Amino acid sequence: MDTMSELRQLSLVKGEERFVFRYQTGQESQVIDAFASMAGDQDSCFDWFDAAVLSYQMGRRIETDLDQIALSSERQEG
């Protein structure tokens, strides 16, 4: 599994608004910066709670990827 070249997507539907974030693995910090920028914009309905929810989802995805890498490594060593 080559997770370093995967295109990822996070989405959030809030009322009539739909937020979709697409990014390559390895660009998570830039996406989190975008969340913070949008949450800090008073003209946006995207708020800090939304940023936290999407950041959490991103973290869970990273955790899953790391678990799969560790499992794959164990299989190769065993």
PyMOL Python script that loads the backbone (N, CA, C, O; Angstrom):
from pymol import cmd

cmd.read_pdbstr("""\
ATOM      1  N   MET A   1       0.844  -1.178   0.000  1.00  0.00           N
ATOM      2  CA  MET A   1       0.000   0.000   0.000  1.00  0.00           C
ATOM      3  C   MET A   1       0.886   1.235   0.000  1.00  0.00           C
ATOM      4  O   MET A   1       1.740   1.379   0.875  1.00  0.00           O
ATOM      5  N   ASP A   2       0.702   2.119  -0.952  1.00  0.00           N
ATOM      6  CA  ASP A   2       1.487   3.343  -1.053  1.00  0.00           C
ATOM      7  C   ASP A   2       0.632   4.517  -0.597  1.00  0.00           C
ATOM      8  O   ASP A   2      -0.069   5.140  -1.395  1.00  0.00           O
ATOM      9  N   THR A   3       0.702   4.815   0.717  1.00  0.00           N
ATOM     10  CA  THR A   3      -0.137   5.882   1.252  1.00  0.00           C
ATOM     11  C   THR A   3       0.447   7.256   0.984  1.00  0.00           C
ATOM     12  O   THR A   3      -0.250   8.255   1.158  1.00  0.00           O
ATOM     13  N   MET A   4       1.709   7.340   0.565  1.00  0.00           N
ATOM     14  CA  MET A   4       2.350   8.641   0.393  1.00  0.00           C
ATOM     15  C   MET A   4       1.894   9.374  -0.868  1.00  0.00           C
ATOM     16  O   MET A   4       2.168  10.566  -1.011  1.00  0.00           O
ATOM     17  N   SER A   5       1.221   8.706  -1.766  1.00  0.00           N
ATOM     18  CA  SER A   5       0.800   9.383  -2.994  1.00  0.00           C
ATOM     19  C   SER A   5      -0.719   9.430  -3.137  1.00  0.00           C
ATOM     20  O   SER A   5      -1.236   9.762  -4.203  1.00  0.00           O
ATOM     21  N   GLU A   6      -1.416   9.105  -2.084  1.00  0.00           N
ATOM     22  CA  GLU A   6      -2.868   9.050  -2.164  1.00  0.00           C
ATOM     23  C   GLU A   6      -3.497  10.434  -2.076  1.00  0.00           C
ATOM     24  O   GLU A   6      -3.036  11.304  -1.338  1.00  0.00           O
ATOM     25  N   LEU A   7      -4.546  10.609  -2.839  1.00  0.00           N
ATOM     26  CA  LEU A   7      -5.368  11.809  -2.735  1.00  0.00           C
ATOM     27  C   LEU A   7      -6.418  11.540  -1.674  1.00  0.00           C
ATOM     28  O   LEU A   7      -7.120  10.530  -1.725  1.00  0.00           O
ATOM     29  N   ARG A   8      -6.521  12.437  -0.720  1.00  0.00           N
ATOM     30  CA  ARG A   8      -7.470  12.291   0.380  1.00  0.00           C
ATOM     31  C   ARG A   8      -8.561  13.338   0.257  1.00  0.00           C
ATOM     32  O   ARG A   8      -8.395  14.349  -0.424  1.00  0.00           O
ATOM     33  N   GLN A   9      -9.667  13.089   0.916  1.00  0.00           N
ATOM     34  CA  GLN A   9     -10.765  14.051   0.901  1.00  0.00           C
ATOM     35  C   GLN A   9     -11.463  14.044   2.253  1.00  0.00           C
ATOM     36  O   GLN A   9     -11.724  12.990   2.833  1.00  0.00           O
ATOM     37  N   LEU A  10     -11.754  15.223   2.733  1.00  0.00           N
ATOM     38  CA  LEU A  10     -12.593  15.412   3.908  1.00  0.00           C
ATOM     39  C   LEU A  10     -13.751  16.305   3.485  1.00  0.00           C
ATOM     40  O   LEU A  10     -13.547  17.269   2.747  1.00  0.00           O
ATOM     41  N   SER A  11     -14.951  16.004   3.936  1.00  0.00           N
ATOM     42  CA  SER A  11     -16.086  16.858   3.602  1.00  0.00           C
ATOM     43  C   SER A  11     -16.947  17.095   4.828  1.00  0.00           C
ATOM     44  O   SER A  11     -17.007  16.294   5.761  1.00  0.00           O
ATOM     45  N   LEU A  12     -17.604  18.232   4.772  1.00  0.00           N
ATOM     46  CA  LEU A  12     -18.496  18.636   5.851  1.00  0.00           C
ATOM     47  C   LEU A  12     -19.689  19.343   5.229  1.00  0.00           C
ATOM     48  O   LEU A  12     -19.533  20.269   4.434  1.00  0.00           O
ATOM     49  N   VAL A  13     -20.875  18.898   5.598  1.00  0.00           N
ATOM     50  CA  VAL A  13     -22.092  19.563   5.165  1.00  0.00           C
ATOM     51  C   VAL A  13     -22.655  20.277   6.384  1.00  0.00           C
ATOM     52  O   VAL A  13     -22.872  19.673   7.434  1.00  0.00           O
ATOM     53  N   LYS A  14     -22.886  21.576   6.222  1.00  0.00           N
ATOM     54  CA  LYS A  14     -23.375  22.399   7.331  1.00  0.00           C
ATOM     55  C   LYS A  14     -24.483  23.288   6.784  1.00  0.00           C
ATOM     56  O   LYS A  14     -24.227  24.277   6.097  1.00  0.00           O
ATOM     57  N   GLY A  15     -25.705  22.919   7.101  1.00  0.00           N
ATOM     58  CA  GLY A  15     -26.833  23.655   6.539  1.00  0.00           C
ATOM     59  C   GLY A  15     -26.823  23.525   5.027  1.00  0.00           C
ATOM     60  O   GLY A  15     -26.804  22.416   4.494  1.00  0.00           O
ATOM     61  N   GLU A  16     -26.836  24.646   4.342  1.00  0.00           N
ATOM     62  CA  GLU A  16     -26.795  24.638   2.884  1.00  0.00           C
ATOM     63  C   GLU A  16     -25.367  24.673   2.342  1.00  0.00           C
ATOM     64  O   GLU A  16     -25.150  24.578   1.135  1.00  0.00           O
ATOM     65  N   GLU A  17     -24.405  24.808   3.242  1.00  0.00           N
ATOM     66  CA  GLU A  17     -22.995  24.872   2.840  1.00  0.00           C
ATOM     67  C   GLU A  17     -22.400  23.477   2.774  1.00  0.00           C
ATOM     68  O   GLU A  17     -22.754  22.594   3.556  1.00  0.00           O
ATOM     69  N   ARG A  18     -21.494  23.296   1.832  1.00  0.00           N
ATOM     70  CA  ARG A  18     -20.737  22.042   1.732  1.00  0.00           C
ATOM     71  C   ARG A  18     -19.276  22.413   1.583  1.00  0.00           C
ATOM     72  O   ARG A  18     -18.901  23.170   0.687  1.00  0.00           O
ATOM     73  N   PHE A  19     -18.449  21.869   2.476  1.00  0.00           N
ATOM     74  CA  PHE A  19     -17.011  22.115   2.445  1.00  0.00           C
ATOM     75  C   PHE A  19     -16.313  20.821   2.062  1.00  0.00           C
ATOM     76  O   PHE A  19     -16.524  19.784   2.691  1.00  0.00           O
ATOM     77  N   VAL A  20     -15.491  20.882   1.041  1.00  0.00           N
ATOM     78  CA  VAL A  20     -14.750  19.709   0.578  1.00  0.00           C
ATOM     79  C   VAL A  20     -13.279  20.089   0.519  1.00  0.00           C
ATOM     80  O   VAL A  20     -12.904  21.075  -0.116  1.00  0.00           O
ATOM     81  N   PHE A  21     -12.458  19.302   1.183  1.00  0.00           N
ATOM     82  CA  PHE A  21     -11.014  19.524   1.212  1.00  0.00           C
ATOM     83  C   PHE A  21     -10.341  18.306   0.598  1.00  0.00           C
ATOM     84  O   PHE A  21     -10.478  17.195   1.111  1.00  0.00           O
ATOM     85  N   ARG A  22      -9.619  18.506  -0.492  1.00  0.00           N
ATOM     86  CA  ARG A  22      -8.852  17.438  -1.142  1.00  0.00           C
ATOM     87  C   ARG A  22      -7.373  17.766  -1.009  1.00  0.00           C
ATOM     88  O   ARG A  22      -6.953  18.906  -1.211  1.00  0.00           O
ATOM     89  N   TYR A  23      -6.598  16.754  -0.668  1.00  0.00           N
ATOM     90  CA  TYR A  23      -5.180  16.975  -0.433  1.00  0.00           C
ATOM     91  C   TYR A  23      -4.404  15.677  -0.610  1.00  0.00           C
ATOM     92  O   TYR A  23      -4.967  14.587  -0.510  1.00  0.00           O
ATOM     93  N   GLN A  24      -3.129  15.801  -0.870  1.00  0.00           N
ATOM     94  CA  GLN A  24      -2.244  14.643  -0.955  1.00  0.00           C
ATOM     95  C   GLN A  24      -1.770  14.293   0.450  1.00  0.00           C
ATOM     96  O   GLN A  24      -1.633  15.175   1.299  1.00  0.00           O
ATOM     97  N   THR A  25      -1.522  13.021   0.697  1.00  0.00           N
ATOM     98  CA  THR A  25      -0.936  12.654   1.972  1.00  0.00           C
ATOM     99  C   THR A  25       0.374  13.419   2.121  1.00  0.00           C
ATOM    100  O   THR A  25       1.116  13.610   1.158  1.00  0.00           O
ATOM    101  N   GLY A  26       0.634  13.844   3.328  1.00  0.00           N
ATOM    102  CA  GLY A  26       1.813  14.659   3.588  1.00  0.00           C
ATOM    103  C   GLY A  26       1.494  16.144   3.628  1.00  0.00           C
ATOM    104  O   GLY A  26       2.328  16.945   4.051  1.00  0.00           O
ATOM    105  N   GLN A  27       0.294  16.523   3.192  1.00  0.00           N
ATOM    106  CA  GLN A  27      -0.100  17.933   3.187  1.00  0.00           C
ATOM    107  C   GLN A  27      -1.092  18.251   4.316  1.00  0.00           C
ATOM    108  O   GLN A  27      -1.790  19.264   4.269  1.00  0.00           O
ATOM    109  N   GLU A  28      -1.145  17.390   5.312  1.00  0.00           N
ATOM    110  CA  GLU A  28      -2.118  17.570   6.385  1.00  0.00           C
ATOM    111  C   GLU A  28      -1.944  18.887   7.130  1.00  0.00           C
ATOM    112  O   GLU A  28      -2.934  19.521   7.496  1.00  0.00           O
ATOM    113  N   SER A  29      -0.717  19.306   7.358  1.00  0.00           N
ATOM    114  CA  SER A  29      -0.516  20.555   8.107  1.00  0.00           C
ATOM    115  C   SER A  29      -1.054  21.757   7.333  1.00  0.00           C
ATOM    116  O   SER A  29      -1.574  22.695   7.936  1.00  0.00           O
ATOM    117  N   GLN A  30      -0.934  21.739   6.004  1.00  0.00           N
ATOM    118  CA  GLN A  30      -1.488  22.836   5.203  1.00  0.00           C
ATOM    119  C   GLN A  30      -3.015  22.849   5.283  1.00  0.00           C
ATOM    120  O   GLN A  30      -3.629  23.916   5.307  1.00  0.00           O
ATOM    121  N   VAL A  31      -3.621  21.674   5.323  1.00  0.00           N
ATOM    122  CA  VAL A  31      -5.081  21.587   5.414  1.00  0.00           C
ATOM    123  C   VAL A  31      -5.541  22.106   6.774  1.00  0.00           C
ATOM    124  O   VAL A  31      -6.531  22.833   6.858  1.00  0.00           O
ATOM    125  N   ILE A  32      -4.838  21.741   7.823  1.00  0.00           N
ATOM    126  CA  ILE A  32      -5.185  22.233   9.155  1.00  0.00           C
ATOM    127  C   ILE A  32      -5.023  23.753   9.212  1.00  0.00           C
ATOM    128  O   ILE A  32      -5.832  24.439   9.837  1.00  0.00           O
ATOM    129  N   ASP A  33      -3.988  24.278   8.566  1.00  0.00           N
ATOM    130  CA  ASP A  33      -3.833  25.741   8.477  1.00  0.00           C
ATOM    131  C   ASP A  33      -5.039  26.367   7.774  1.00  0.00           C
ATOM    132  O   ASP A  33      -5.518  27.427   8.179  1.00  0.00           O
ATOM    133  N   ALA A  34      -5.524  25.712   6.728  1.00  0.00           N
ATOM    134  CA  ALA A  34      -6.706  26.216   6.012  1.00  0.00           C
ATOM    135  C   ALA A  34      -7.933  26.189   6.920  1.00  0.00           C
ATOM    136  O   ALA A  34      -8.737  27.121   6.903  1.00  0.00           O
ATOM    137  N   PHE A  35      -8.083  25.117   7.718  1.00  0.00           N
ATOM    138  CA  PHE A  35      -9.189  25.057   8.672  1.00  0.00           C
ATOM    139  C   PHE A  35      -9.141  26.266   9.609  1.00  0.00           C
ATOM    140  O   PHE A  35     -10.149  26.940   9.824  1.00  0.00           O
ATOM    141  N   ALA A  36      -7.955  26.528  10.162  1.00  0.00           N
ATOM    142  CA  ALA A  36      -7.797  27.628  11.116  1.00  0.00           C
ATOM    143  C   ALA A  36      -8.098  28.967  10.460  1.00  0.00           C
ATOM    144  O   ALA A  36      -8.745  29.827  11.057  1.00  0.00           O
ATOM    145  N   SER A  37      -7.633  29.137   9.250  1.00  0.00           N
ATOM    146  CA  SER A  37      -7.869  30.383   8.531  1.00  0.00           C
ATOM    147  C   SER A  37      -9.364  30.600   8.292  1.00  0.00           C
ATOM    148  O   SER A  37      -9.882  31.698   8.493  1.00  0.00           O
ATOM    149  N   MET A  38     -10.040  29.551   7.866  1.00  0.00           N
ATOM    150  CA  MET A  38     -11.474  29.659   7.604  1.00  0.00           C
ATOM    151  C   MET A  38     -12.263  29.874   8.891  1.00  0.00           C
ATOM    152  O   MET A  38     -13.208  30.663   8.919  1.00  0.00           O
ATOM    153  N   ALA A  39     -11.873  29.166   9.964  1.00  0.00           N
ATOM    154  CA  ALA A  39     -12.582  29.295  11.238  1.00  0.00           C
ATOM    155  C   ALA A  39     -12.408  30.699  11.826  1.00  0.00           C
ATOM    156  O   ALA A  39     -13.295  31.205  12.513  1.00  0.00           O
ATOM    157  N   GLY A  40     -11.264  31.321  11.551  1.00  0.00           N
ATOM    158  CA  GLY A  40     -11.009  32.664  12.044  1.00  0.00           C
ATOM    159  C   GLY A  40     -11.664  33.757  11.228  1.00  0.00           C
ATOM    160  O   GLY A  40     -11.672  34.918  11.638  1.00  0.00           O
ATOM    161  N   ASP A  41     -12.211  33.402  10.082  1.00  0.00           N
ATOM    162  CA  ASP A  41     -12.869  34.369   9.204  1.00  0.00           C
ATOM    163  C   ASP A  41     -14.314  34.566   9.660  1.00  0.00           C
ATOM    164  O   ASP A  41     -15.124  33.643   9.575  1.00  0.00           O
ATOM    165  N   GLN A  42     -14.631  35.744  10.134  1.00  0.00           N
ATOM    166  CA  GLN A  42     -15.976  36.010  10.657  1.00  0.00           C
ATOM    167  C   GLN A  42     -17.046  35.964   9.572  1.00  0.00           C
ATOM    168  O   GLN A  42     -18.230  35.830   9.881  1.00  0.00           O
ATOM    169  N   ASP A  43     -16.652  36.072   8.315  1.00  0.00           N
ATOM    170  CA  ASP A  43     -17.619  36.022   7.216  1.00  0.00           C
ATOM    171  C   ASP A  43     -17.943  34.588   6.789  1.00  0.00           C
ATOM    172  O   ASP A  43     -18.825  34.372   5.958  1.00  0.00           O
ATOM    173  N   SER A  44     -17.243  33.625   7.347  1.00  0.00           N
ATOM    174  CA  SER A  44     -17.449  32.219   6.993  1.00  0.00           C
ATOM    175  C   SER A  44     -18.323  31.549   8.039  1.00  0.00           C
ATOM    176  O   SER A  44     -18.214  31.846   9.228  1.00  0.00           O
ATOM    177  N   CYS A  45     -19.183  30.654   7.602  1.00  0.00           N
ATOM    178  CA  CYS A  45     -19.978  29.893   8.578  1.00  0.00           C
ATOM    179  C   CYS A  45     -19.184  28.696   9.098  1.00  0.00           C
ATOM    180  O   CYS A  45     -19.656  27.983   9.984  1.00  0.00           O
ATOM    181  N   PHE A  46     -17.989  28.469   8.561  1.00  0.00           N
ATOM    182  CA  PHE A  46     -17.079  27.420   9.041  1.00  0.00           C
ATOM    183  C   PHE A  46     -16.479  27.912  10.351  1.00  0.00           C
ATOM    184  O   PHE A  46     -15.807  28.943  10.380  1.00  0.00           O
ATOM    185  N   ASP A  47     -16.722  27.176  11.442  1.00  0.00           N
ATOM    186  CA  ASP A  47     -16.258  27.651  12.744  1.00  0.00           C
ATOM    187  C   ASP A  47     -15.227  26.702  13.353  1.00  0.00           C
ATOM    188  O   ASP A  47     -14.825  25.712  12.742  1.00  0.00           O
ATOM    189  N   TRP A  48     -14.812  27.036  14.580  1.00  0.00           N
ATOM    190  CA  TRP A  48     -13.768  26.250  15.242  1.00  0.00           C
ATOM    191  C   TRP A  48     -14.230  24.827  15.538  1.00  0.00           C
ATOM    192  O   TRP A  48     -13.415  23.904  15.517  1.00  0.00           O
ATOM    193  N   PHE A  49     -15.491  24.633  15.807  1.00  0.00           N
ATOM    194  CA  PHE A  49     -15.999  23.276  16.016  1.00  0.00           C
ATOM    195  C   PHE A  49     -15.858  22.453  14.737  1.00  0.00           C
ATOM    196  O   PHE A  49     -15.449  21.293  14.782  1.00  0.00           O
ATOM    197  N   ASP A  50     -16.195  23.053  13.604  1.00  0.00           N
ATOM    198  CA  ASP A  50     -16.045  22.372  12.316  1.00  0.00           C
ATOM    199  C   ASP A  50     -14.584  21.996  12.085  1.00  0.00           C
ATOM    200  O   ASP A  50     -14.281  20.885  11.651  1.00  0.00           O
ATOM    201  N   ALA A  51     -13.683  22.935  12.381  1.00  0.00           N
ATOM    202  CA  ALA A  51     -12.250  22.680  12.223  1.00  0.00           C
ATOM    203  C   ALA A  51     -11.807  21.519  13.117  1.00  0.00           C
ATOM    204  O   ALA A  51     -11.011  20.675  12.706  1.00  0.00           O
ATOM    205  N   ALA A  52     -12.327  21.489  14.332  1.00  0.00           N
ATOM    206  CA  ALA A  52     -11.970  20.415  15.259  1.00  0.00           C
ATOM    207  C   ALA A  52     -12.482  19.060  14.774  1.00  0.00           C
ATOM    208  O   ALA A  52     -11.768  18.060  14.847  1.00  0.00           O
ATOM    209  N   VAL A  53     -13.711  19.031  14.284  1.00  0.00           N
ATOM    210  CA  VAL A  53     -14.297  17.780  13.794  1.00  0.00           C
ATOM    211  C   VAL A  53     -13.479  17.231  12.619  1.00  0.00           C
ATOM    212  O   VAL A  53     -13.146  16.046  12.593  1.00  0.00           O
ATOM    213  N   LEU A  54     -13.159  18.091  11.654  1.00  0.00           N
ATOM    214  CA  LEU A  54     -12.403  17.628  10.486  1.00  0.00           C
ATOM    215  C   LEU A  54     -10.968  17.260  10.855  1.00  0.00           C
ATOM    216  O   LEU A  54     -10.410  16.318  10.293  1.00  0.00           O
ATOM    217  N   SER A  55     -10.369  17.988  11.790  1.00  0.00           N
ATOM    218  CA  SER A  55      -9.019  17.649  12.255  1.00  0.00           C
ATOM    219  C   SER A  55      -9.028  16.279  12.929  1.00  0.00           C
ATOM    220  O   SER A  55      -8.112  15.479  12.734  1.00  0.00           O
ATOM    221  N   TYR A  56     -10.058  16.014  13.715  1.00  0.00           N
ATOM    222  CA  TYR A  56     -10.197  14.716  14.366  1.00  0.00           C
ATOM    223  C   TYR A  56     -10.322  13.607  13.327  1.00  0.00           C
ATOM    224  O   TYR A  56      -9.670  12.570  13.445  1.00  0.00           O
ATOM    225  N   GLN A  57     -11.150  13.820  12.315  1.00  0.00           N
ATOM    226  CA  GLN A  57     -11.315  12.821  11.258  1.00  0.00           C
ATOM    227  C   GLN A  57      -9.985  12.561  10.554  1.00  0.00           C
ATOM    228  O   GLN A  57      -9.648  11.417  10.249  1.00  0.00           O
ATOM    229  N   MET A  58      -9.237  13.631  10.301  1.00  0.00           N
ATOM    230  CA  MET A  58      -7.941  13.482   9.653  1.00  0.00           C
ATOM    231  C   MET A  58      -7.000  12.663  10.547  1.00  0.00           C
ATOM    232  O   MET A  58      -6.283  11.786  10.064  1.00  0.00           O
ATOM    233  N   GLY A  59      -7.010  12.951  11.828  1.00  0.00           N
ATOM    234  CA  GLY A  59      -6.160  12.212  12.768  1.00  0.00           C
ATOM    235  C   GLY A  59      -6.507  10.739  12.818  1.00  0.00           C
ATOM    236  O   GLY A  59      -5.617   9.891  12.880  1.00  0.00           O
ATOM    237  N   ARG A  60      -7.788  10.429  12.792  1.00  0.00           N
ATOM    238  CA  ARG A  60      -8.215   9.022  12.784  1.00  0.00           C
ATOM    239  C   ARG A  60      -7.729   8.309  11.526  1.00  0.00           C
ATOM    240  O   ARG A  60      -7.324   7.148  11.582  1.00  0.00           O
ATOM    241  N   ARG A  61      -7.770   9.001  10.398  1.00  0.00           N
ATOM    242  CA  ARG A  61      -7.298   8.410   9.143  1.00  0.00           C
ATOM    243  C   ARG A  61      -5.792   8.139   9.216  1.00  0.00           C
ATOM    244  O   ARG A  61      -5.327   7.087   8.779  1.00  0.00           O
ATOM    245  N   ILE A  62      -5.045   9.073   9.760  1.00  0.00           N
ATOM    246  CA  ILE A  62      -3.603   8.896   9.919  1.00  0.00           C
ATOM    247  C   ILE A  62      -3.327   7.717  10.851  1.00  0.00           C
ATOM    248  O   ILE A  62      -2.434   6.912  10.588  1.00  0.00           O
ATOM    249  N   GLU A  63      -4.088   7.615  11.936  1.00  0.00           N
ATOM    250  CA  GLU A  63      -3.927   6.507  12.875  1.00  0.00           C
ATOM    251  C   GLU A  63      -4.164   5.164  12.184  1.00  0.00           C
ATOM    252  O   GLU A  63      -3.412   4.213  12.396  1.00  0.00           O
ATOM    253  N   THR A  64      -5.202   5.091  11.365  1.00  0.00           N
ATOM    254  CA  THR A  64      -5.509   3.868  10.615  1.00  0.00           C
ATOM    255  C   THR A  64      -4.366   3.522   9.664  1.00  0.00           C
ATOM    256  O   THR A  64      -3.965   2.362   9.564  1.00  0.00           O
ATOM    257  N   ASP A  65      -3.845   4.530   8.964  1.00  0.00           N
ATOM    258  CA  ASP A  65      -2.727   4.306   8.047  1.00  0.00           C
ATOM    259  C   ASP A  65      -1.508   3.768   8.788  1.00  0.00           C
ATOM    260  O   ASP A  65      -0.858   2.830   8.327  1.00  0.00           O
ATOM    261  N   LEU A  66      -1.201   4.364   9.935  1.00  0.00           N
ATOM    262  CA  LEU A  66      -0.044   3.920  10.716  1.00  0.00           C
ATOM    263  C   LEU A  66      -0.232   2.490  11.214  1.00  0.00           C
ATOM    264  O   LEU A  66       0.716   1.705  11.218  1.00  0.00           O
ATOM    265  N   ASP A  67      -1.443   2.150  11.632  1.00  0.00           N
ATOM    266  CA  ASP A  67      -1.727   0.778  12.057  1.00  0.00           C
ATOM    267  C   ASP A  67      -1.512  -0.204  10.913  1.00  0.00           C
ATOM    268  O   ASP A  67      -0.961  -1.287  11.115  1.00  0.00           O
ATOM    269  N   GLN A  68      -1.944   0.170   9.711  1.00  0.00           N
ATOM    270  CA  GLN A  68      -1.775  -0.714   8.554  1.00  0.00           C
ATOM    271  C   GLN A  68      -0.295  -0.859   8.187  1.00  0.00           C
ATOM    272  O   GLN A  68       0.147  -1.948   7.821  1.00  0.00           O
ATOM    273  N   ILE A  69       0.457   0.211   8.281  1.00  0.00           N
ATOM    274  CA  ILE A  69       1.890   0.156   7.990  1.00  0.00           C
ATOM    275  C   ILE A  69       2.597  -0.741   9.002  1.00  0.00           C
ATOM    276  O   ILE A  69       3.444  -1.554   8.631  1.00  0.00           O
ATOM    277  N   ALA A  70       2.248  -0.593  10.283  1.00  0.00           N
ATOM    278  CA  ALA A  70       2.850  -1.418  11.322  1.00  0.00           C
ATOM    279  C   ALA A  70       2.518  -2.890  11.115  1.00  0.00           C
ATOM    280  O   ALA A  70       3.390  -3.747  11.263  1.00  0.00           O
ATOM    281  N   LEU A  71       1.277  -3.190  10.778  1.00  0.00           N
ATOM    282  CA  LEU A  71       0.856  -4.565  10.535  1.00  0.00           C
ATOM    283  C   LEU A  71       1.594  -5.153   9.336  1.00  0.00           C
ATOM    284  O   LEU A  71       2.036  -6.301   9.374  1.00  0.00           O
ATOM    285  N   SER A  72       1.725  -4.369   8.284  1.00  0.00           N
ATOM    286  CA  SER A  72       2.444  -4.815   7.094  1.00  0.00           C
ATOM    287  C   SER A  72       3.911  -5.095   7.426  1.00  0.00           C
ATOM    288  O   SER A  72       4.485  -6.077   6.957  1.00  0.00           O
ATOM    289  N   SER A  73       4.501  -4.234   8.227  1.00  0.00           N
ATOM    290  CA  SER A  73       5.905  -4.390   8.629  1.00  0.00           C
ATOM    291  C   SER A  73       6.075  -5.663   9.458  1.00  0.00           C
ATOM    292  O   SER A  73       7.040  -6.404   9.270  1.00  0.00           O
ATOM    293  N   GLU A  74       5.142  -5.916  10.370  1.00  0.00           N
ATOM    294  CA  GLU A  74       5.195  -7.127  11.188  1.00  0.00           C
ATOM    295  C   GLU A  74       5.109  -8.382  10.325  1.00  0.00           C
ATOM    296  O   GLU A  74       5.805  -9.364  10.583  1.00  0.00           O
ATOM    297  N   ARG A  75       4.274  -8.353   9.322  1.00  0.00           N
ATOM    298  CA  ARG A  75       4.116  -9.510   8.433  1.00  0.00           C
ATOM    299  C   ARG A  75       5.395  -9.765   7.643  1.00  0.00           C
ATOM    300  O   ARG A  75       5.782 -10.914   7.432  1.00  0.00           O
ATOM    301  N   GLN A  76       6.052  -8.682   7.206  1.00  0.00           N
ATOM    302  CA  GLN A  76       7.284  -8.839   6.446  1.00  0.00           C
ATOM    303  C   GLN A  76       8.418  -9.371   7.325  1.00  0.00           C
ATOM    304  O   GLN A  76       9.267 -10.124   6.848  1.00  0.00           O
ATOM    305  N   GLU A  77       8.439  -8.992   8.590  1.00  0.00           N
ATOM    306  CA  GLU A  77       9.484  -9.434   9.501  1.00  0.00           C
ATOM    307  C   GLU A  77       9.255 -10.865   9.958  1.00  0.00           C
ATOM    308  O   GLU A  77      10.202 -11.590  10.262  1.00  0.00           O
ATOM    309  N   GLY A  78       7.987 -11.264  10.004  1.00  0.00           N
ATOM    310  CA  GLY A  78       7.622 -12.583  10.559  1.00  0.00           C
ATOM    311  C   GLY A  78       7.669 -13.624   9.564  1.00  0.00           C
ATOM    312  O   GLY A  78       7.391 -14.784   9.870  1.00  0.00           O
TER     313      GLY A  78
END
""", "prot")
cmd.dss("prot")
cmd.show_as("cartoon", "prot")
cmd.util.cbc("prot")
cmd.orient("prot")
